[in-house]
Amino acid sequence: MPSGKTHTRLNLAALPVLGFVLITYKVTDWSLLLPSAAGFLLGTYLLNPDLDTVSAAYRNWGPLRFIWYPYRSMLPHRSFLTHTILLGDMIRVVYAAIALSPLLYLLNCTVLGGQLPVWVQTHRPFLAAGFAGIVAASALHIWADRLNTKRKRVFRRKRR
């Protein structure tokens, strides 16, 4: 599998191309491009499939990385639940929301005045675009892992 730095470089190189394609083919409009790009960066740096190991994404969480210890303990690396497009992303986002729920509660009480559900409902298209960005980033990660594994198998056979 590619290194964490290779995954990050690949994703950062793909981000402008993806944005150009989405706008050119009218898959999205300009108002949703920023939330999807933010989700893509979030999926690259904080919520990528390698959170099941001590990886760059795990270290990027800084002092909050402890919340990912149970996730790493329960799920083996490259398992179906971590390295599957969409399913793995949903699991990571729900897990992060549950783990960060005390912070979300404080945000709701202090900043949003108890209106978090209303805020989520109002900003649903932007949140969906952000989630789509997370899915796109992890899909690129998973495809790079699979292609690299196939490449290694081909070259291993040729040496024999």
C-alpha positions, 0 to 999 in steps of 0.5 A: 500500500502507498505511504501516508505521504503518497496518499496525501500527495495524490489527494491534494493533486486530485482535488483541483482536478475533481473540482474542475470536473464537477464544475465543468460537467455541472455536477455541482454549482459553485456554492457547494464546491467549497463544502465538498473541497473542505470535506475532501481535505477533512477526509484526506487529513483527519477521516481517512481509512487508515485511522485503523492504524497509527497513521498520519491521520491518527497523529493529525488529531493531536491531543484528541487522537485518544478518541480513535483508540477504541476504533483501532482496537476493534477494527483490523487494518484494511478490513471491510468496515474501514476500507469500503467506500461509503460504508467505511466513511459512514462508520468513521463520521458516526464514530467521530460524532459520537466520540465528539458528542460532549464537544457538540453538546457544548457547542449546541448549548453555548454557541447555537443556543440549543438550535443545533438540529435546526442548524443541521436542517438548514445547512443540509445541502452543505453538509451533504456536499462535505460528506461527499468530499469525505467519500471522494477522498477515501475512495481515492485512498482505497483505489490507490491501496488496491492498485498498489496491491495489484501492482505488487502481485504482478511484479512478484509473479514476474520475479519467480 
